[in-house]
Amino acid sequence: MEKKMYSSFEQIEADLEILDIEKQINYQKVILGFQKTKEQFTPSGITKHFFDGFTGAFTGSYSNYYKLAIPLLIKWLINRKRSH
């Protein structure tokens, strides 16, 4: 890291203000991350993530296979019930 050379106290103050604002931004990011993590472990958060993962299977790269397989599965179930 390169050392900075300051020629006035105003430059030092300006850099300190920038560092203070960056520190506040990073602190808020940590707080937001903590809140999001906390929300994930609530009962509503757990069910939301469960259903998001479940629906993601039908909208992801395998969605075409599911679109083909579901009608075939329904037809098979109907034929199976008719035969019994």
N, C-alpha and C positions, 0 to 999 in steps of 0.2 A: 504494500500500500504506500502510496506516495504522500509525503508530508506536505501539508499546505502552508504556504507562507502568507501571512496576513499583514496588510500595511496599515489597517485601522481597526478600531474597536467595533465600528459599524459592520464590517465584514464578519467579524467574529459573532456579533449578535445575530446577524442575518442567518449564518450557518446554524447557530444554536436554535433559532426559531424553526428552521427547516427540520432539524433533527427532532425537536419537540413534537412537531406536527406528524412526522413519520412515526414517532413512538406512539402517539395517540391512535393513528390509523392501525398500526400493528396490534395494539391493545384491543381495539374494537373488532378486528378480525378474529382474535383469539376468543373474545366473548361470544361473537356470532357462531364460531365453530363449536364452542362448548354448548350453546343453546340448541343448535341443530342436533348435536350428538345426544343431548338430554331428551329432545323430542322423539328421537328414534327409539328410545327405550320405554316410551309410554305405551299403554295398550293400543291406543289409536295409531300411533306411529308404527308399531309392530305389524298391525293388520294392514296398514297402508302399504308398507314395504313388501309384505307377503303378496298382496294382490297386484302390486306393480310388477313384481317378478313373475307372477303367474300370467298376467296379460302381456308382459314382455316376450314371453315364449311364443305368443300368437302373432306378435307384430315384428319379430326379429327376422333373422335370416332364414329361419326354418318355417316361416309363416306359410309359404306355398305348400309345403308338405302337410301341414296341419289342415289347410283348406281342402286338400285332396283327401286326407285320411278321415276327417270328421264325417262327411256324407257316407263314405264306405262303412264306417263304424256304425252309424245310425241304421243303414240298410241291413247290416249283419245282425244287429240287435233285433230289428223288426222281424226278420226272417227266422231268427232263433226263437222268438216268442211264438210265432205262428206254428212252428214245427212241434212245440211242446204242448 
